[in-house]
Amino acid sequence: MSKKRELQKVRTEINEHTIEIFRLIAKRFELGLEAGDLKNSLGLPIIDIERERKLEKIIKKESKIIGMDEKTAKQFLRLLIKHTRNKEIENIRINTIESQMKKNRRISIVGGTGRMGKWFTLYFKNMGYEVEIIAKNKRKVARIAKYFRVDYTTSIDDNINKSDIILVSVPMKATTSTISEVLEHVKKDKIILEISSLKNDIEKEINKKFKKQKDNIISIHPLFGPGLDINSKQQIILIKSNKTNKQKRIVTQLFPKSDITIISAKDHDKSMAYILSLTHFINILFLSMLKKQNNIDYFSTTFKIQYNLANAILNDRTELLADIQILNKDFNKVLDNFIKDSKEFQKIINKKQDKELVKNIDLIKNNYKNLKSFKESYELIYDIL
């Protein structure tokens, strides 16, 4: 057999195996949809990290047996899992849209011209809801409503009762006054959803001013920004209330592809002092320090990620960045401890105490080194890049 014919034979065999692989992938997607429907009916989250880890271990073992590069096998598996997830999520979205269209649900978004307001406008329109956006700036709200092809109005009035849900997406300082204005017009059966980044003071205001209506006010904190793809999975915090179970069901219906964490307003703000306030503080100061270094023509991988992260944070509204640090009372203590630790490290570095510095770094490392996230972090950085 000539070399050309031999090559053609091999290529034919490659084609056959490739087609077989794609048929198996299609079957896997089909089974994924079936699993997704079952999980949804059982009230289970779409993403099961423990299940994915077990599958990773199986593939790792199998890759050694068949002589396949472990990293390549892991990348293939991640790709399969990602696309299976997306198909499951899209299937739930379609089912939810069909359900909402039958119910003819409508939502009003107060503050629909802000970055998050626009995200929710697109999201709920895509989920099959009738959407109305409410904002005072007539020119701006009319332009945005035209772009999204939704209704709009410039004031809160009795017409808001046409909607089943009212989502309040305004600056934190304006949240309670906006809720108060909404409550002057809405009927008792309407759901009010507020999405502020801090909860403790808002909860106190709700309990004080809106006692009779507080069960219809749902406090959530979407742990994502307006850059998130509307088809992606969402992380959402739901604040505990007297009607937590009922409210969780409502939030799950509104965001069927979300992971929902339930905590108290007090615990929420304590966590946000680290998750948001401290993270923003460090990154803002990082960029502030770089002003002193005019020319940076080269950079390490770590620097590149840190630099991009810091700039991404500054993409947020300046007032929001300030409010997250100033309005969170728990951040004062966190900031004191951060500055105290910084000064301790500064002393060690200034005195050239290398052994002491190594000891301190190792103490920190020991808190995290056994975590799976710690072990995967280095590889994850290069995946991001």
N, C-alpha and C positions, 0 to 999 in steps of 0.2 A: 504493500500500500504506500502510495506517495505521501510525502509530508503534507501536501495541500489537502489531500483527502482525509488524512489523519486529523489535521487541525479542524476540518469541517465536521468530522464525527464528534470530536471533543466539544466543539461549540454547540452542536445539536443537543448533546447530553447536558451541557450547561443550561441551555434554554429550557429543557424539560424539567431540570431540578429547580430552576428559578420559578417557573410556572407553578410547580408543586408547592414551593415555599409560599408563594403569594396566595394560593388556594388555602393553605393551612392558616396563614395570617387572617384571611377573610373569615375562616371558621372560628378563629380565636376572637375576632371582633364580634361575631355573632353570639358566641358564648358570653362575651363581656356584657353585651346588651341585656342578655337574659339574666345574668348575675346582677346587673344594675337595677333592673325592674324588681327583682326579688329583694335587694337591699332597700330600695325605695319603699316597697310595700311593708317591709319590717321596721321602717324608720331608722335604718342604719346609714351611716355616712358612706358616700361613694368611695372615698379614699380610705383604705385600710393599710396603714403603714406596716403593721405587724405581719400581715399577709404578704406584702411586697418584700419584706426582709427575708421571710422564709423562702420565697421564690428565688431571691437573689442567692441565697446559700445553696439551693438546689442547682442553679445554673453555674455557680462557681465550681461546684464539685463536678458537674457534667462537662464543663469546659476543659478541665484537666484530663478527664477520661478520653475525650475526643481529640485532644491536642490543639484546642483553640485558645488563642490569646485571651486571658482572663478579662483584661480591660475592654477588649473588643466585644466579648460576650456580654459584659455588663452594659455597655453602650447600646447594644441591640435590644437588650431586655428593657432598659429605660425608655427607649424609643417606642417599643411595643406597649409598655404600660401607659406612657403619656398619651398615645393615640387611642388606646382602649378607654382611658379615663375621659378623653374629649368626646368620644362617641357616646359614652354612658351619660355624660353631662348634657350633650346636645339632645339625646333622646328624652331625658327628663324635661328639658326646656320645651321641646315640642309638645309633650304631653301636658305641661303646665299651661302653655299658650292655648291649646285646645280647650282645656278646662276653664281658663279665664275668659276666653271668647264666649263660651256657653253662659258664663255668669255675667259677662259684660262689665267687668270690673273697671273702676276709674280711680286714678290717683292724682291729687294736687300736690305739686312740689313748690313749697314756699322758699324762695331763694333759688329758683331754677336757673338763674343766669350765672351763678358761681361755678367754679370748676367741678366741685362734687355734684352740684345741682344738675349740671349738664350731663355728668356721668349717669346719674339716676334717671334722667329724662330718656337718654338713649337706652339704658338697661330695661326700664319698664315698658317702653315702646316695643322693644325687641321681644319682651315677654308677653306681648299681646294685650297690654293694658291701654285704655284710653288715658292720655296724659294731659294735664293742664299745668302750666308753669305760672308762678305768681312772683312778680318783682315790680318795684316802684318805677324804675327807669323804663318808660314806655318804648323809647326808641330801641333800647338794647333788648328788652324782652320780646318785642315784636320781631326783631331780626333773628333771634335765637329760635323762637317758636316757628318761624317760617322755615328755618334751616332744618329743624327736626320734624316739621309738619305736625305740630301739636297745637292745642288751644293755649291761650294766655289771657291774663288779666293783670292789672296794675294794683289791685287792692283786694284785701280779704273782706268778703261780704257773705250774705246768706247763700249765694250761688255755690259756695264751697261745699254745700250739702249734696251737690250732684255727685261728689266723689265719696268713695267708701273709705279711702285712706288719705290722710294729710301728712306729708313728709316735710319736716322742718329742717331745712338745710341753710342755716344762717350763721354768722359769727357767734362764738360762744356767749359773748356779752349780751347778745340780742335774743338768745334762745328763749328764756322764760317770758320776756315781754311779748315775743311772737306767739308763743303757746297761749298766753293770756288773750291775745287778740283773736286767735283762732277759736278759742273756747267761747267767746262772746257770740259767735255765729253758728257753730256746729251743733247738731243734734247729739243726743246721748250715745247713739249706737256707732258713732264714727271713731275710727282708730287714728290716733295721732302718734307719729313716729318721729323721735328726735335723735339726731346723730352726732351730738357734740363730742369733743375729744376728752372732756373732763366731766365728771358726773356728780361728785359729792354735793357741791353747792346747788346744782340744778335739782337734785333729788330733794334736798331740804326745802327749796322754793316750791317744788311741786306738792310736797306734803303739807306745806304751810298754806299755800294759796289755792290749790286745786284739789282739796281733799275728796270732794264728791266725784270728780272726774278722773282721779289719778289712775284708776284701773284701766282706763282706755288710753293712757299715755305710756307708750313703750319706749324705753331708753336703750338704744343700741350704739355701739361704737364700731363702725367698719374699720378694720385694721388694714386698710389699703388706701391708696390715693387715686386720683382721677386718671392716672396712667395705666391702670389695670385694664386688661381686655375684658369686655363685658361677658365673654363666654368662659372666662377663667373661674377657677374655684375661689371663693371668698372666705376670709377669716372674719368672724363677727363676734363681738362680745355683747351679751344680753345682760342687762342689770337686773338683779333679783328684785322681785316685787311680791305682793300678795297673790298675784295671778301669774306666777312665772310659767307654769305648765301651759296655760292657755296662750300666753304671749309667745312662748317658744314655738307653738304650733303655727301661729300667725307668721312669725319671722321665717320659719322653715318654708311655708307656702310662698312667701315673697322672694326668698333666696334659697331655692331648692338645692343649689350646688354649694352651699356654704357649710363650713365647720363652725358650730356655735358653742362658745364658752360662756357659762353662766357664773357671774361673780357679783358681789355687793359693790355698791358705788364707792364705798370707802376703800375696799381692796383694789378696785379698778384704778383709782387715782394714785394709790401707792405704787402699783405696777407701772403706771404711765410715767411716774417720776423717773424711772430708769429707762423704760422702753422708748419713750418719746423725748421727755425733757432733757435727760442726760445725753442721749444720742445726738440730739440737735445741738446742744451746748458744745459738745466736743467737736463736732464737725464744723460749726460756725467759727469756733476759735482756731481750728486747723486752717481754714481758709484765711482767717485774719492774720495768722502767722506768716502765711505764704506771701502776703503783701510786702514783707520785708526782704523777700528773695525775688528780685525782679525777673531774672532770666532762668527758667527751668526748661532746658532743651532736651533732657533725657530723664527717664524715671524708671523705677523698678515696678514689678507687677503689683506689689502691695501698695505702692504710692498711687499707681494708676487707678486701682479699685477705690482707695480711700478718697482720692481727688474727685472721681466721678460720683461717688456716694454723697460727698459733701455738696457738690454742685447740684445734684438731684434734690437734696433737701432744700436748698435755697430757691428751687423752682416753686416752692409753696408760697402762699400768700404771706407777706412779711408780718402782718398783724397776727396771723395764726401762729407763726413761729414764736413771736413775742408772748402771746397769750399762753401757749403751752408751757412756757418757763415761768412766767410771772403769776399766772392764776392758780397753778398747782402748788398748794401749800406744802405738800409733802416733798417737793423738790428742794426746798431750803435746806433741809437736813441732809439730803443726798448730796447736794452741792458742797456743803460744809465738809462732809466725809471725803468727797472727791479731792477737794483742795488740800485737806489734811494729808491724805495719802500721797498727793503730788509733791507736797513739801518734804515728806519723809524720803521719797525717791530722790528728790533734788539734793538733799543733804548727803545721801549715800553716793550719788554721782559726783558731787562737788569734792567729796573727800576721797574719791577714787577707791572706794571700798568694793572691789570687784567680787570678793567672796560673799559679802553681805548682799550685793545686788543679785548674784546668782541664787542665793538662798531665797530671797524674796520672790524672784521670778518662778523658782521651783515650787514654792508654796502656792502660788496662784495656779501654776500648771497642774498641780496635783488635784485641784478642785474640779478640773475639767477633762483630764487626759483619758479617763475611763468612759466618757460619754461617746456615743456613736457619732454625734455631730462633730466632736473634736477630731476624731479619727478621719472623718470624711471631709473636713473643712478645706484642707490643702487642695485636694482633688477638685472639690466643688468650685474653688476660686478659678481654676483653669477651665472648668466647664463653662463658667460665666463668661470668661474671656473668649 
